[in-house]
Amino acid sequence: MSNYQLMAIAKRIVSKQLKSFSYLSMVFLPVIVGEAAVYRNQEFLQTLTAKQLSLGLYQLMPGVAAFLCAVYTGVLATEVVADREAKLTEFLLAIVDAKTQLVGKILGTVILLVLHCLSYFLVLLATVVIFKLRLAMVDVKYLVFSLLSMLLLLGASLTLTVEAGVYIQEKEQMALAMLTPVILVMTGEILATVYACTPHMFAGMLWFKIFLVILGWVPALGTCLLPVAVSTQGLSYFWGYFSLVVQVIILVIMFKKVLPKYQRGLLATKQRHPIIKAILGK
């Protein structure tokens, strides 16, 4: 796998998206809406304690993670489906192997994600300074755990998108490639919200802790729940990280399984995923 080819593919994707009005609107529109909301409610926000304001930001993280998953699974799905429609796919495979193409696409998507998160972080710092908001000291352990969970959440979403996307033949059907990760993420966010509202209902129940650990192994679904389970002390950091490690192993296995499907999907123009075939009826 050539690093030059890898970076060339990643650079093409980054450049393409940064020139896309639809992508830039998805990046900047939430910022505009958020800044307008802060400006409108700045007097109320300044009355909040540092702990209350920090807690509010933590509560926004699952929603931000779901939004980022939706955006970047869409970006990757578009790239994978575009390969299915390209007439020079066989020629490209003779020059750049399927693994390099797939890793390059994922790398380009991750670079966009990092730039996206960095821009939001800088906007947050600027907002805090401009509007003189008070933030409590960040719990570094929890922040690191949350960021790792978010990365795994996005990694699982991208892998699941490729799993279905290699069987999509038309851009009009692209939403089907995003169906599985979106359903898992939304289900995970609902479970996380419900659990966050009732953290003491299952306190002290060993069977429920075992359930949380095992559920944390499920790609995309479990990763949404883990930060909430750790923050409410439903799980210790040890079991939280244990679940993340197991999920990393599962994601590596998934990636190795999806790679040959990606290559076959590029060459087989009539091949369809069984679920997609059942939905479309053909």
Residue pairs with C-beta under 8 A, 6 or more apart in sequence:
1 97
1 99
1 100
1 103
2 96
2 100
5 96
5 100
5 104
6 100
6 103
6 104
6 107
7 104
7 107
8 104
9 96
9 100
9 101
9 104
9 105
9 107
9 108
10 104
10 105
10 107
10 108
10 111
11 108
12 108
13 75
13 79
13 104
13 105
13 108
13 109
13 112
14 108
14 111
14 112
14 115
17 23
17 75
17 112
18 24
18 112
23 71
23 75
26 71
27 116
27 119
30 67
31 119
31 120
31 123
34 123
34 127
35 123
35 127
38 45
38 127
38 131
39 131
42 131
45 53
45 131
45 133
46 131
46 132
46 133
46 134
48 56
48 134
49 134
50 134
50 135
50 136
51 136
53 133
53 134
53 135
53 136
54 135
54 136
54 138
57 135
58 142
58 146
58 231
59 196
61 146
61 150
61 227
62 189
62 192
62 193
62 224
62 227
62 228
63 189
64 120
65 150
65 153
65 154
65 185
65 189
65 224
66 185
66 186
66 189
66 224
68 113
68 116
68 117
68 150
68 154
69 153
69 154
69 157
69 181
69 182
69 185
69 220
70 178
70 182
70 185
71 116
72 109
72 112
72 113
72 154
72 157
72 158
73 157
73 158
73 160
73 161
73 177
73 178
73 181
73 182
74 174
74 178
75 109
75 112
76 105
76 106
76 109
76 158
76 161
76 162
76 165
77 161
77 165
77 168
77 174
77 177
77 178
78 171
78 174
79 105
79 108
79 109
80 105
80 161
80 162
80 165
80 166
80 168
80 177
80 262
81 165
81 168
81 169
81 170
81 171
81 173
81 174
81 177
82 171
83 89
83 101
83 266
84 166
84 168
84 169
84 170
84 265
84 266
84 269
85 169
85 170
85 171
86 92
89 266
89 267
90 266
90 267
92 101
93 101
93 263
93 266
93 267
98 259
98 262
98 263
98 266
99 259
101 262
102 162
102 258
102 259
102 262
106 158
106 162
109 158
110 154
113 154
127 133
128 135
141 237
142 227
142 230
142 231
145 226
145 227
145 230
145 237
145 240
145 241
146 227
148 244
149 223
149 226
149 227
149 244
150 223
152 219
152 223
152 244
152 247
152 248
152 251
153 185
153 220
153 223
153 224
155 251
156 181
156 184
156 219
156 220
156 223
156 247
156 251
156 254
157 181
157 184
157 185
157 220
158 181
159 219
159 251
159 254
159 255
159 258
160 180
160 181
160 184
160 219
160 220
160 254
161 177
161 178
161 180
161 181
162 258
162 262
163 180
163 254
163 258
163 261
163 273
164 176
164 177
164 179
164 180
164 273
164 275
164 276
165 174
165 177
166 258
166 261
166 262
166 264
166 265
166 266
167 265
167 271
167 272
167 273
167 276
168 174
168 176
168 177
168 276
169 269
169 272
173 276
173 280
176 276
176 279
180 275
181 220
184 218
184 219
184 220
184 221
185 220
185 221
185 224
187 221
188 220
188 221
188 222
188 223
188 224
188 225
189 224
191 221
191 224
191 225
192 224
192 225
192 227
192 228
195 225
195 228
195 229
195 232
195 234
196 228
196 232
199 232
199 233
199 234
202 208
202 234
203 234
208 234
209 234
209 235
209 239
212 225
212 226
212 229
212 234
212 235
212 239
212 243
213 235
213 239
213 242
213 243
215 221
215 222
215 225
216 222
216 223
216 225
216 226
216 229
216 235
216 240
216 243
216 244
216 246
216 247
217 243
217 246
217 247
217 250
218 247
219 247
219 250
219 251
219 254
222 243
222 247
223 244
223 247
226 235
226 240
226 243
226 244
228 234
229 235
229 240
230 236
230 237
230 240
235 243
264 271
265 271
272 280
